[in-house]
């Protein structure tokens, strides 16, 4: 998930509000026969394939950074797997261009002295390899024809350098570091206190928390007035923009001064490292209207950037502060993929019957970061979506509407794959020639929406359902400000009360692919899930691995998703929509 955000404010108990607003016609509710719901439960609990699917995706295929061979392999495997279950029209849809891919080939880091120890750490995606720090090979002597060439001094790509502090916090601080960073490994962040976990790092929703989520005020009430500036003091972006600008200046200074490696301590402790992508050096003078280069641009200037476990980072910093000469050896081998700048979504369908031209969608993002294997973020969501359609296909159910599953790429870089898909199939906001990947716009809940252009399938979509909060079981649905769906979802959740799913929240939730649909006025929903260890251990970390997955939760999610999707496909009418903003 790009980021997690729950926009609930003052919340009250569900039954205190009416099921629909005054003057609004209550929607006709379809309820699947009990025997069908029971069959879905039985198949999902007793013959589940969800953990097998996830194991292959996370253990065998592994990290799935957008643009990488790992993601392409995952695209193709999920396509072929769903086709083998009998789904139709299984294919990959290209979008982009995304830019260059990146694959980690080899990595280790050691402190060599004053005492040696391995450093728990991980390179940031799109960092170059340490071979870029090696001296160039000796020039070939044109007069040496017929004579053996001189052997290079070394074939190793490992780099050894001294570790130094870099404490510049403002522009005038940079001057004191002139001439000092060259060839050094730079400690970029301050030390951070590590506190004991006196409470469990994992949690589920309490009854009180679920009661609090039960009803939220209309999210439209919290929408920023048109013309109001974003950010805090100082106009758009406020202090954040100023800090970002100086961080870019620091990086540019270090690169110009010849620093070898930038090392930081990110979020997390206990050996857990939260690590994402590297940053490109911004230009000294940005060109108006031209975006700064990203690490995915071949011409971008990107220094080697590494995040270390805070306990090891702190130890290194303390030794440096004590006046010891600390040296580290880092060996980083990477491979860039430039042949195909496009990226791909995986699409497959269960064809409908009498309403086959209408669509119900379910999905989640298949891309991940590089440090773990993308099991909780978001292999879990993809495996659940695949299991939901497998259950429906295995049972031979005949939905009235076509059920279409989408596994999105580029979510971690800004919902790019789902936004592109929405733009290609359903509609978009603003200029059709704008260099954007899609029309989602982050959901548009706190933005002044641009004009909407509808495409052929806009009026054909009933609803989109998304999973992207890790392994935690479903506890209900975020209605995304759509009060009209309350009686429908309340009815559909009733058979799953004993499974812990009974909560409806009017609030929005952000950071993932349902926003691409919601942003152009289509019904897009994310399910409420138990956090478990998502924020504390697994989200974008080296601990995002299969063993952190809870099998019973995965089965529960698959059953509920299959039931919701099937019932949406069987309704006489499409899902009610919010007024278009």
N, C-alpha and C positions, 0 to 999 in steps of 0.2 A: 504494500500500500504506500502511496505517495506520502501521506501523512494521515494521522487519525485526529478527528475533531468532532466532538459532540456539541451541538449548539442548543442545548437545552437551557432554559432559564428557570422560572418559577413553575413548578409542575404540580398537577393535582390528579386525583384518582379518576380512572377512565370512565366509570359509569356516571360521573357527575355531569358530563357533557352529553348533548344530544348526538345521536348517530349521524345526523346530517344537518346542515344549516337551514334556517328558516327559508321557506320558499323553494327549496331544492327537492326534487323528486327522489325518493329513496330508490337506489339501484336494485334491480332484480338480482337476487343472489342464487348462483348455481352451487349446489352441494353435491359432491361426488357420493354415490352410494357407499354405505358402510363397508360392503364387501370389497369394493375397489380399494378404499383406504386401507383395509386390513391386508389385502394382497400386497400393496405397496410397502406396508410396514414389515410384512413377513419376508419379502424379497430383500428389502434393505437391511434387515437385521440378520437374517439367517444365511443368505447367500451373497453377501456384500462383496464387491470387488474394489471398494474405494481405497483400502489400504494397499492393495496390490498395485493399483494404478499410481498412487502417490509414491510408493517405493521406487517404481521404475523411473518416474519423472525426477525424483530428487536424488536417489542413490546412484542410479545408472547413468542418466543423462547429466545430472548435477546442475551447477549454476547455469542460469539462462539469461545472461546479460543481453539486452536488445542489440542486435547487429552481430552477435557472436555465432559461431557454428553450433554451440550448445543450444541456443534458442531455435535455430533452424531445425536441428534434430528433434527438439521437442515439438515444434510445429508439425513436422512430418509424422512423428510417432503418434501424436494425439489424433491427427487426421486419419491415419491408417487404423488406429485402434477403434475409433468410433465407426468407421466404415465396416470393420469386421463384426461389429455388433448389429449391423443392418441399417445404420443411419444413411440417409441419402445426401447427395450433393456435398459430400465431404471434400473440402478444398482449402487452399491457402489464398488469401487475398492480400495483394501487395499494397503498401502505402508508403509514403515518404516523399523525397528521400530522407532517411534518418541520419546518414553519415557513416563514418567508419566504425567497425566493430573492434572488440578487444578481447583477448583471451590470455589468462595467466598460464604460463608454462612451467615456471619454477620459482620458488621463493624461499629464502631463509634469512634470518637476521641474528647476529650474535654480538654481544658485548665482548670484546677481546681483553680489555684491561681497564682498570687495575685488577679486576678479577673477572673471569669468563663466565657467561651464562647466556642461554638462548633467550631471545626476546619474543614474547607472545605478541604478535603484530600481524598486520595485513596491509598490502598495498591498496591504494585507492584506484578504482577502475579508470582506465585510460592513462595511467602513469606510464612513462616510457621505461625501458629496461636499463639496468646498470651498465649494459654494453655501451650506452651513449656517453658514459663517463670515462670510458677507456681512451687512452691516447690513440691517435690514428696510426694505421700501419705505416712502416717506413716507405718512403717513395721508391719506386723502381728505378734503378740506374739504367738508362738506355745503353750504356757502354758495357753492361754486364751480360751481354748475350752469350749464352752457352755456359755461363757460370751459375752455380746454385745460388738461389736467392737467400738473403740473410733471414734466418728464422726470427719470427716475432719474439719479443721479450716474454710474452705470456699469452696463452689462449683463454685464460680465465676471464669471466665477466664479473666476478665478485669485486666489489669496491670496498676499500677500507679507508676510513676517514675519522678525524677527530670530531667529537660531539661538543657543540657550544650552545650557550644560551642566546636567545634573541628576544629581548624584552622591550622592543620599540612599541609604544602605544600611541604615539602621535608623530606628526611629520618631523618635528625638530629632533626627535630621538634617533632618526636614521643616520644623521651625520656621524655620530660616535661609532657607528659600525662600518664606516667606509674602509674598504680594503681588508676587512676581517673575514667575511663569509666564504671566500674562495676555497673550494674543495672540502668544505666542512659539512657535517651533518647537523642541521639546525633544529634545536628544540623550540617549537613554535608556540606552545601553549603553556600557561602556568601549571604548577602542580595542583592537584586537586585532592582534598581530604576524602578518604575512603572510610565510610561508616559501616558498622556491622548491621546486617539484616536481622533485626529483632522481630520482624514479622515476615511471613512467607512472601516471596517475590511473586507468587501466582495467586490469583483470586478469581472468584466467580461473583456475579451479582448477588447481593443480599436481597431479601424481600423488601426491605426499606428502600433500597436503590431502585428496584423495579417499580415500586409504587411511585417513586419520584419521577421515573421516566414515563409513567402511564399516560400522562397528557401534558403537552406543552402548549404554550400560547402559539398562535399563528406566527410562523417564522417571518412572514411578510411584515409584521409589526416592528421587527428589529432591523429591517432593511435600511441601509444608509440612504438618506434623502438624496435625490438627484442633485449633483453639483457639489456635494459635500466632499472635502478632500480625504483621501485615504491616509492612513498612518497617523502618527502622533505629532508632537511639536515640530515645527520647521517645515510643514507642508507634506507633500506626498512622500511617504516612506519615513519621514522624521529622522530620528537618530539612527535607525536601522540602516537607512540609505547612506548616511555619513560613515557609519562603521564599515559597511560593505565597500565603500569607495576607498577607505584607508587600507582595508585588508588587501584590496587589489594593488594599491600602491606599495605595500610591504612586500608582496610577492614579486612585483616587478623589480623592486630594488634588489631583492635577494638573487633573482635570476641574472640581473645585470652585473651583480657582484660575483657571480660564479659559484653560488652555493650548490652543493651536490645533491642533497636530499633534505626534504622538509618533513620533520617528524612531529606528530602531535599525539595527545591523549584525548580520545573522544569520550563520548558518553559510555557508561557501563562500568562494571567492576567484576571481581571474581573470575577474571580471565575472559569475560565477555567483551568483545570489541564491536561497537556499532560503526560500520564503515560503509561508505557509499562511493561516490565518484570524485575524481580529482577536479581541480579547478584550473582553467586556462588563464594565462596572464592577460589581463585586460590591456587595451591600448592606452598609451599615455594621454592621448587626446581622442576620445570617442567621436566617430562621425555621426552627426545628427541623422536619425532615421535608419541607421545601420546597426543591427544588433552586434554586441560584442561576440568575438569568436567563442565557440564552445570546444570542449575536449574532443568532440566528434568531427571537428573540422581538421582535415589533414594539415593545413597550414598553421594551426594553432600552436602557440608556444606553451608547453606543459612541463613543469618540473616534476621530478619523482616525489610523490607524496605518500606517506605511510602513517597509519594509525597504530599505536601500541596500547596494550593493556595498561590501565592507569597505574597498577601496582609496579610494573616494570618501568614505565615512564618516570614515575616519581623517584624510583631508586636511581635511575640514570641521572636525573636532574639534581638529586641531593649530592651525588658524587661530584658532579661538575661544580656545584655551589661550594663544595668543600675544598676546591682548588685542585682536585685530581684531574689528570689528563685521561679522559675517557675516550677510547676508540671503539668503533663498531665496524663489523663487516656485514655487508648486505649483498646478496646475490638475487637479482630480480630479472627473470627472463619473460618477456611478453611477446605476443604476436598481434599485429593489427590486421584487420580485414577491410580491404578497400575495393575489392572486386565488385561487390553488390551493395550499393548504398541504400537500397530499399529494405524495409522490414515487412513482416507478414502477420496477419491474424489467421487463426484456424477457425473454420466455419463448418457446421454440419447440421442436418435437419431431420426431423421426423415429419413427413408430409401430412398435411391436414386432409379432411374429407370435404364436407359441404362448405366450409369457410377457409379453404386451403390458401386463398390469396391473402388472408390476414395472418398476422405473425404474433407469436409470443416468444420473447427472447429471455435467455438466462446466460450468465457469463461471469468471468473473472479474468484477472490478468495472469498470463503465463510467464512473463518475464520476471527476473529476480536480480538481486545484487550478487556479488562475486564471492563474498566471504563464507557464506553457508551454502546450502543447496536449495534454497528457496522453498522449503517444505511448508512453513507456516505462512510465508508471504511470497507467492500466493499459490503454491502447489496445492495446498489444502482446498482453496476455493475452486480451482480447476478440476481437481479430482472429484469434489462434490458435484459440480455441474455435470461432469461426464458420467458419474454414477447415477444421477437423477435421470438422465436420458436413457442410460442403459436399463434402469428399472422399468421405465415406461415401454421401451422397445421389447424387453424380455417378456413382459406381461401381455404383449400384443394389444395394448390399448390403442384405440383409434381416435386421436384428438380431432376436433372439428377444425381448429386453426393449425397452421404449421408451427411446430416448435423448433426454434433455431437457437443453437448454442454458439457463443462466440468466446474464444480464448484470445485475449488481447495482448499485444506487445506494446512496449514503449510507455507503460503506465508510470513507471518510476521516473521518467523524464518529463511527466506532465500530462498523463492520460492520453498520450499521443495516438495510440492505436485505436482506441474506442472512439475518440474524437474524429479521427479520419474516417472510420466506418460510418459514424453518424452523418458526417458531411457527405459521404459518397451515396448513402442510401435514403436518408430521412430528411435532412435539411441543414441549414446553417444560418448563422447570424452575420450581418455585416457584408463586407465586400467579398464577392466570390473569387476575386483575384488576389486577395490578401495572402501573404506567404505564411499561412497558418495551417496546422494539421487538421483542424476541425472546428465545429461550432459549439462545443460544450461550454466553453468559457468558465469552467469551474462551477457550473451550476447556476450562475447568474443571480444567486439569492441576495447578494449585497452589491450588485452592479446595476448600472443603468443599461438595460438590454438594448442591443442593436436590432435593426429591422430583421425579421425572420423570413427566410426563403424556404418554402416547403418543396420537397422532392416527391417522387412517385410513391414511395412507401410510407410517407409521413402518416397518412390517414389509415394505413393498414396495420400499424403496430398497436397491439393492445397494451402490453406492459413489458418492462425489462426488470429482471431480478438479478441481484449481484451478491456475491460472497467475497469478502476480503478483510477479515479481521482475525486471521489465524485459525487455530484449532478449536476455539471455544464454541460450544453448542449454541444453537439458535434459541434466543429467549423471547423473540418477537420481531416486529418490523418497525423501522423508521418510515413514517408515512410521507415524509418530505413535504409537509404542508398541505397534503391532499386529504382533507377531511372526508370527502365523499367515499373513500375506500374503507373507512373504518368498519361499517357493518359487514362488508365483504370479508375483510381480513379477520375480524372478530369471530365470524362464523367458521372460517377455515382453520383458525388456530384451536378451536374447541377440542378436536380429537387428540391434540398434542399437549394438553394441559398437564397430563401425567409425565410428559417428557420435559417439562419445564418451560415450554413455550406458550406464553399467555399475555404478552405485553405489547401494546400498541403505543407508539409515541409520535405525536404530530411533528416533532422536531426534525430538523435537517441533520444529516451527518455528512461530513465532507471527506475529501482526499482520495476518492476512488471512482470507478468507471461509471456508476449509475449517474454521475453528474453530467456526463456527456449527453445523456438522454434528457435528464431533467432540465438541462440548460436551454433546450429548445422547446420545452413544454410537453415532452413526452413522459408518461408515467414510468419513472425509474426509481427502484427501491433497493436499499441495502438492509440486510437483516441485522437485528440486534444480537450480538454475540457476547458470551463471557470473554473477558480479557485473557484469562489464564495467565500466561507469562509473556504475552505479546509485547507490551511496552517495556517490561523489565528485563527480558532475556533474549527474545528471538527476533524482533522486528529490525531488519537490516543488519543483522549481526552474524558473527561466526557460529552462533548457536542456533541459527535457523536451519535445523536439520530434522530428519525424519523422527528421531527418538523423542522429540519434544511434542509430537502429535498424539492426541488422545483418540483412540480408535472408536470408542462409544460415541463421542461427540461427532465424529465424522459420519457415522451411520445415522445419527439423529438428524443432522443437517441434510443429508441426502434424501431421507424420507420426506422431510418437510418441503424441501425444494421440489421434489418430484410431484408432490400433491398440489402445491401452489401452482406450479406450471400447468399441470394437467387441468385443474379446475379453471384457470384463466383461459385455456384453450377451448373449454367446453361451454363457456358462458354464451348466452344469446347475444349480449352486447359486449362491446369492448370495455376495458377498464375506464372508469371515469377519469377525466383529466382536470387539472387545475386551469384556471383562466390563463391565457398566454400573456406574459408580461411584456 
